[in-house]
Amino acid sequence: MIKYFYNERFLSPDFAIISILTWLVPLFVGLLLRRFQSRKHRAIIAFTGFSFLMEHVSTNPDLKNIFYPGTNSPWYHLGVPVLFFLLTRFYRVYLKGKSGYFLQWILPAAFSSLVIALAVYDEGFYKFPSIPIGIYSVTGMILSGGYFVYLLRSLAIKRLELDPLFWVSTGFLLYYSGNFLLWLGLTFLTYDRNFFYSIYRINGSLTILLNGLFVLALLIAESPESSDK
């Protein structure tokens, strides 16, 4: 049983591995500081915890091919909808909109339905979900950018530096831009391996930056006007 929890790949000093391990930093900070009272802080803990879990199961030699030999694609079909849902939890403050909009539920439901449809069609469950991951990255950019528009229109936050979601959205906007660039590389530029690995290093750097901003957001005690429990 221990083999399913141990991932020898994480012992490598490779930069890509270091960037993956940084998901643990905000997770541990949030747990150690007991940041469970704020919805925004709880969202960070859930997102970073599941992101690391996804990296673990999709790279562990004893887990990554558990569904089908030679591919870890099923893990992405199962995990990306969860990441999409956790992403939308950050932005309920404006996704819920007016009464009856329910975008905070409609968006994850629509995305999950798309992933299921593509997984069922032509044995897609065993193929890398390129389309869902591209949509996930674009949605991350739109939602994080949309939060800045929300702040400008609502003037709900007087001091942006005291709003955890401001820092989270800054990190997300950069991170998902890097994710989208990586998706383009996986989809269209795989023939140029050197260029692809350059993009991958950029993505790793943005992962580290995102987790650093997560830690900053966790260290901020929300002011009354930014609180949304």
N, C-alpha and C positions, 0 to 999 in steps of 0.2 A: 504493500500500500504506500510506503514511503516514497517509492519511485515516482508516484504521481504528484508529489509535492516538491520534489527536488528537481531542479533544472540546472544541469551542469553548464549550460550555455551562459548562464548569468555570472559565471566565474571568470569569463573572458574579460580582459582589460580593453576590449574594442570600444571605440567611441559610441557605436550604435547601442551596445549593451549598457554603457553608462547612462545614455539618454533614457533607455527603458527603465532602469533602476531608479531614476529620479521620480517616477510616479509614486514611489514609496515615501518620499520625503514629505509632501503635503498630507498624505494619508496618516503617517505617524504623528505629524505635528497636530493634525486635527484631533486624533484620538488622545494624544497625551494632554492636550489643552482642553479636552472634553468640550469641543465646539459643537454641541448638539442642540443648543437653544435657537440658533438662527437658521432659518430655512436655507439661506445662501451658503452658510458654512456646511450644513448637512449635505447640500448638493455637491460641494467640492469633495467631501469625504467619499460619497457614493461614486462619483465620476472617476476619481483617481484610483479607488480600490478596484472598480470593475475594469478600468483600462489596464492596470497591471495584471489582473486575472486573465484578460484576453491575450496579453503578450505571453503569459506563462503557458496557457493551454495550447496556443497556436505554435509554440516553439519547443515544448517539452517532447523529447523523442518518444516517450511512452504514451503521449496524449494526442499529439498533432495529427496522427494518421489513424486515430481510433475509429473514425467513421468509414474511412475508405483508404486503402493503401496508396501511398504516394502523394497525398494532397491534404492540406489543412483547411481547404476552402469551406467545408461545412461549419467550422468554428466561426468564420466571418459571417456566414448566413445567419447564424444564431446570435452572434454577439453584436453586430452592427445595429440591428433594431433596438437593442437595449441601450447602446451608447447614444443613439438618436433620441430615445425617450429621456435619458438622463440629461442630455443637452437641453431639451426643451424645458426641463424643470427649473433651469436657471432663469428662464425668461417668461415665466407665468405672469410676472408683474404687468407685462403688456400684451402677451398672447391671449390672455383671457378676455381682453377688450371689453366691449359692451356685453350686457346680459344676452346670453344665447349664442355667442360666437363660438366658444369652446375650442378655439384653435389649439390650446394646450393639450387637448385630447385628439382632435381631428388630425393634426399633423403626424403624431406618432402612429396612429391607426392607419392612415393612408400609406405611410412609408413602410410599415410592417406588411401591409397587404401587397405592396409592390414587391418586396423581398420574397414573400411566399410565392407569389405568382411566377417570378423569375426562377425561383428554386425548383418549382414543379415542372416548368416548361423545359423540355429537351434535357432532362437530367441536370438542370442547372445547379442543384444542390452540391454537386461535386466539381463545379467550375467556380473560379474566383469571381465573386460578385462585383464586377467592375462598375456596372451602372449604379447600384445602390451606394457604393463607396464614393463615387463621384458626386451623387446627389447629396450624400451626407456632408461632404466637405463644403459644397456650395451653400447648403443650408446653414452650416456653422458660421460661414462668413456673413450670410444675410442676417441671421439672428443676432450675432454679436454687433454687427454694424447697426442693426435696427435698434439696439438698446441705446446707442449714442443719439440716434434720432429721437427716441422716446425721451431721453434726458433733456434734449434741446427744446422739445415741444411742451413737456410737462413742467420743466423747472422744479422737479420734485426733490432734487438733491442740491443743497446749497454748497456743500464742500465735497467735491468729487473724490478727493484723496481719502475721505473717510467712508467711502462707499465700496465695500468689498467687490460688488459686481462690476464696478467700473474697471478695476484691475483685472478681474476675471475676463471681462469682455475684451480688454486690450490684448490679453494673452491669447484668447480664442481667435480674434481676428487675424493675428499673425500666424498662429498655429494652423488654422484651417486653410489659410492661404498657402502655407507650406504643404499641407496635406493635398490640396488641389494640384499643386505643382508636381508632387510625387505621383499623384494619380495620372496626370498627363504623361509623366515619364514611364510609368508602368504600361500605360495604354498605347502610347505612340512612339516612345523613344527607346525602347528596350534594345534596339539594334546598336545603340551607342552606349556601351556599358560605362565608360569613363564619365560621360555626361550624366548618366543615370545615378551613379554613385555620388557625384557632386550634389545632385538634388537631394539624395538620401541624407547626406551630411547636413545640408541646410535644414531638412526636416528634423533631424536629431537635435540640432542647436535650438530650434524653435520649441521642441518638446521640453528641453531644459529650461528655456525662458518661461514657458507656460507654467511649469511646476514651481518656478521661483515666484511668479506672480500669484499662484495659488497660495503659497506660504505667506506672502505679504497680505493677501486677502484674509487668511485665517488669523493673522496677528491683529487685524483691525477689529476693534470693538465697535459695532455699528452705532451710529448716532441715531436718535429717535426718528428723524425724518427719513432715514434710509432703511429702517427696519421693516421687514416684510416676512413675518414668521408664518 
